[in-house]
């Protein structure tokens, strides 16, 4: 009888251990992201992530480029600039000039969910930069959206003084230090706020651990009995 009880106890403990491992495996990982200005080029009807920085890229007359502020893990999931992006519309009020080129720019300051603590992003806008034929994308941006801020590694930190501080800082997967989420959709970003409570997976894991402990105590008592 004693051996049978021990075997049953081991079965119970094994079952709860398997359940706990399942909970831990299903719990989502907290990915880290970065808050920064990404740089884009317009390729036909879609945006493509630029292969070089604005300080070295030299757009042609008629090109459209975009800048988007957001929190993302890497270039593959970076948020694209929003709004109209047709060169004819952006530069319709800027006539062509000899020796100059026109570059359409889309400047998207992002959502409130991606904003640093205490800041609110301006609305996205477009601008037509008319610059010298050899001008870089950074020079085109400076012609229409000053002040710009760069760090000592030439990383673009702010456009039109937004954000006022910070530059490519890392934030946790569930939000920045203010508690704002980084993984929300754009429609949710302005309204969703983290409640700071424990996740369902964490609660389930704690419950499983408690049950495992209870099963171990029950088994020990049965042995003594």
N, C-alpha and C positions, 0 to 999 in steps of 0.2 A: 504493500500500500504506500509506504514512504517513497519508494522509488518511482511509483506511478505519479505521485503528487509532484515530485521533483521534475519529472519529464513534462508534466502539464505546465508547471511554472516556467520551465525553459521555453516551451512553445509560446506562452503568453508574452514573455519578455522579448522573444525573437520577433513576434508579430508587431509589437509596439516599436521595436527598433527599426523594423522595415518601414513602418509608417512614418517615423521621424525622418529617416533618410529620404523618403519620398517628398516630405514637406520641404526639406532643405534643398533638394534638387530642383523643386518647382519654384522656389523663391527667386524673384528677379534680381539680377545683379545691379548694383548701383554704379552705373557708368559715369565717368567724369567727362566733362566737356569744357570748352573754352569760350569766353565771351570776346568777340573780336569783329572787326570789319573785314568781310570777305570781298574779293574782287572778281568781277565777272565780265565776260565778253558775249555779245549778242551774235549768234550764229544762225542766220535765217530767222525762224520763228521761235527759237529757244535760247536759253542761257547756257553757257558752258563755263566751268570754273577756269579762270585764267591760269596759264602755265608759268607766268612770271609776274613779278610785282609791278605796281603802277609806276615805280621809279625807273623801271627799265623798258616797260612796254611803250611802243610808239604807234598809236593808232593812225589809220589813214582817214582822209577826208570821207565823211559819210558813215563812219563806224559808230556803233552804240556800245557803251560800256556801263556796267552797273556796280554799285557798292551797297552791300547789305550788312547791317549790324544784327548779330544774333548769337545765341549760344548753340554750339554744335560740337560733336565729337571729332569730326574730321571733314575733309573736303567733300566726301561722298554724301554726307547728310546735311551739308550746309544749306540754310534757307536761301532761296533765290530772291532777287529783287522783285518787288510787286509793282503792278501798275502798267500803264501803256509804255511801250518801248520802241515805237516806230520812229526812225530818224526824221522822216518827213514831217511828222507832228511835232517832234521835239524842237527841230530847228526851222520851222516854217517862218518864224519872224526874224531869222538871222540870215541875211543875204550873203551869198558867196563873195569872197574877195581874193584878188590875186595875191599869191605868196602866203596865203593863210589857209588853214583847214578848219573844218567844223566837226566837232565830236559831240554826239548826243550822250548825255549822262543821266542815269537813273540813280537817285540817291534815296535809299530806303533805310530809315533809322530804326526799323524793327518794331517789335511789340512791347507792351508794358511788361509782359512776362519775361522778356530777355533784358530788360533795363537794369542797370545797377541800382542798388538800394538808394531810395530818395530821389531818383530821376524819372522823368517821363519823356518818351521819345517824341520828337516833332513828327509831323505827317510826312510821308514820302513825297518827293518832288522830282521833277526833271529839270534839266538845264542844258543849254546849247553853248559849249565852250568854243570860242573862235581863237585859235592860237597859231603860233608859227608852225610851218610845215614839219619841222624836226622836233616838235614838242612831245614830251612824254605824257602818259596818262595822268601822272601826278601833277604835271604842270597844267594840264587841262582842268583837273579838279580844282586846283588852287585858283584858277581864273574865275570860278563861279561859286566856290563854296568855302571860302576862308572864314575863320581861321582853322587850319589843319594842325594836328599834333602828331609827332612821330617819336618813337623811343630811340635809344642809342644804337639800335640794330636796324633802323629804317623801317620798322613796322608801323603801319598806319594805326594810330590810336584813337583819333577823334576827327570828325568832320563837322564844321561849323560849331566847334566847341562841344560836341556831343560824342561820348560822355565827357564829363568834366574831369574825371580822373580814371585811373586804371588803364591797362593795356594788355589785352590777351590773357587776362587772368583765368586761372582754372576755377571751375565751380563744380560742386557735387552733382551727381546724377539727378537728384530730386529738387535742385534749385540752387540759388546763390545764398550768400549769408543772410539775406533778408527773408528767406523762406519761399521765394517765388519759384515755381516749377519751370524747368527748362524743356520738358518733354511734351508740353501741351500743344494742341493745335492753335492756330492763330486766333480762332474765334473764342477759344477758352482762355487764352493767355491773359486777357484783361480782367477776367472774373474769378478764375480758379486761384485759390490760396491753400497752401498746405496747412493741415490742422495740427501737425506735430504729433499725432497719436501713433501708437504702434500699428504695424501692418498686420493684415490677417495672417500672413505666413508666420510672422513672429509669434503671434498669439497661439496659433496652432502648434508651433514648435515647443513653446513653453508648456502647453497642455500635454503634449506627448511626453516630454521629459518628466512631468509630474506623475503621469500614469506609469511610466517606467519605474520611477522610484517607489510608487505604491505597490507595484507588482513584486519588486525585490523585497520589500518589507513583508508582504504577505507570504512569500516563499520562505523567508527566514523563520517566521513564526510557525509555519506549518512544520518545518523541520524540527523546531524545538518541541512542538506538540507531539 
